[in-house]
């Protein structure tokens, strides 16, 4: 498994036409593949490609740091990191996770309007989205369900 992973990473580094990034939850065996191939080799295309890779890396890093900050009880840091992710979002897969954790942290800091806004953003995209009391405090789950009723 490791040999295949090393070969794939080396091929990507050699050909330089793709971005390979670690998956969620610090799982070193989960990777997602995003193509950023461009047919022209101009300097501006290379700069754009580099900026995209940096933005992807920072978004992944900040998503991880934001969720870790939530679990450590540093809600202001959580919001700061996840706001960056939401403002510079490259992957729509991370939108719901960033919104939910940012909303939960806002709720715990008693910024109910921001929490409501984040929860409603998720529910507008996915009305069936659910959060668990195993992960979030019961009062957050209750508030989320109230937002669901408001979203209709």
C-alpha positions in Angstrom: 0.0 0.0 0.0 2.8 2.4 0.9 4.8 1.6 -2.2 1.8 2.4 -4.4 1.2 5.6 -2.6 4.9 6.6 -3.0 4.8 5.8 -6.7 1.7 7.8 -7.3 3.0 10.8 -5.4 6.3 10.7 -7.3 4.5 10.6 -10.6 2.4 13.6 -9.7 5.5 15.5 -8.6 7.3 14.6 -11.8 4.5 15.5 -14.2 3.2 18.4 -12.0 -0.4 18.3 -13.4 -2.3 17.4 -10.3 -2.8 18.1 -6.7 -2.8 15.3 -4.2 -4.0 16.2 -0.7 -4.6 14.3 2.5 -8.1 13.3 3.4 -10.1 14.3 6.4 -9.7 13.4 10.0 -5.9 13.2 9.7 -6.2 9.8 8.0 -2.9 9.3 6.1 -4.4 6.6 3.9 -7.3 8.7 2.5 -6.5 11.0 -0.4 -8.5 13.0 -2.8 -7.4 13.8 -6.3 -8.0 17.1 -8.1 -6.8 17.8 -11.6 -5.4 21.2 -12.3 -4.0 20.5 -15.8 -3.5 23.4 -18.1 -2.6 23.0 -21.8 -0.6 26.2 -21.9 2.6 26.7 -20.0 2.6 30.4 -19.5 3.8 32.0 -16.3 0.4 33.3 -15.3 -1.1 29.8 -15.6 1.7 28.4 -13.4 1.2 31.1 -10.8 -2.6 30.5 -10.8 -1.9 26.7 -10.3 0.5 27.4 -7.5 -2.0 29.8 -5.8 -4.7 27.1 -6.1 -2.5 24.5 -4.5 -1.6 26.8 -1.6 -5.2 27.7 -1.1 -6.2 24.0 -1.1 -3.4 23.2 1.4 -4.3 26.2 3.7 -8.0 25.4 3.5 -7.4 21.8 4.5 -5.0 22.8 7.3 -7.4 25.5 8.6 -10.3 23.1 8.5 -8.3 20.6 10.6 -7.1 23.3 12.9 -10.5 24.8 13.3 -12.2 21.5 14.2 -9.3 20.7 16.6 -9.7 24.1 18.2 -13.4 23.4 18.7 -12.7 20.1 20.5 -10.1 21.9 22.7 -12.6 24.6 23.7 -10.9 27.4 21.8 -14.0 28.6 20.1 -12.6 32.0 18.9 -9.7 30.3 17.1 -12.2 27.7 15.7 -14.3 30.5 14.2 -11.2 32.3 12.9 -9.9 29.3 11.1 -13.2 28.1 9.7 -14.1 31.6 8.5 -11.0 31.5 6.4 -12.0 28.1 5.0 -15.5 29.4 4.2 -14.2 32.6 2.5 -11.6 30.7 0.5 -13.5 27.5 -0.1 -12.1 25.4 -2.9 -13.9 22.2 -2.2 -17.7 22.2 -1.6 -17.3 19.0 0.4 -15.8 21.0 3.3 -18.6 23.6 3.3 -21.0 21.7 5.5 -18.4 20.6 8.0 -16.9 24.1 8.3 -20.3 25.7 8.7 -21.5 23.3 11.4 -18.4 23.6 13.5 -18.3 27.4 13.1 -22.0 27.6 14.0 -21.5 25.4 17.1 -18.6 27.5 18.2 -20.6 30.7 17.7 -23.5 29.2 19.7 -21.1 28.4 22.6 -19.8 32.0 22.4 -23.5 33.2 22.6 -23.4 34.7 19.1 -26.7 33.1 18.2 -27.3 35.1 15.0 -24.0 33.9 13.5 -24.7 30.3 14.6 -28.2 30.5 13.1 -26.8 31.9 9.9 -24.2 29.1 9.6 -26.7 26.4 10.4 -29.3 27.8 7.9 -26.5 27.9 5.2 -26.1 24.1 5.6 -29.8 23.4 5.8 -30.5 25.4 2.6 -28.0 23.2 0.7 -29.0 19.9 2.4 -32.3 19.9 4.3 -31.6 16.4 5.6 -28.4 17.2 7.3 -28.3 16.1 10.9 -25.9 16.6 13.8 -25.4 14.2 16.6 -25.4 14.6 20.4 -22.4 12.3 20.4 -20.4 15.1 18.8 -22.2 18.3 19.8 -23.8 19.4 23.1 -27.6 18.7 23.3 -28.4 22.5 23.4 -26.5 22.9 20.1 -28.5 20.0 18.5 -31.7 21.5 19.8 -30.8 24.9 18.3 -29.9 23.3 15.0 -33.3 21.5 14.9 -35.0 24.9 15.6 -33.1 26.3 12.6 -34.3 23.4 10.6 -37.9 24.2 11.4 -37.3 27.8 10.4 -35.7 26.8 7.1 -38.8 24.8 6.3 
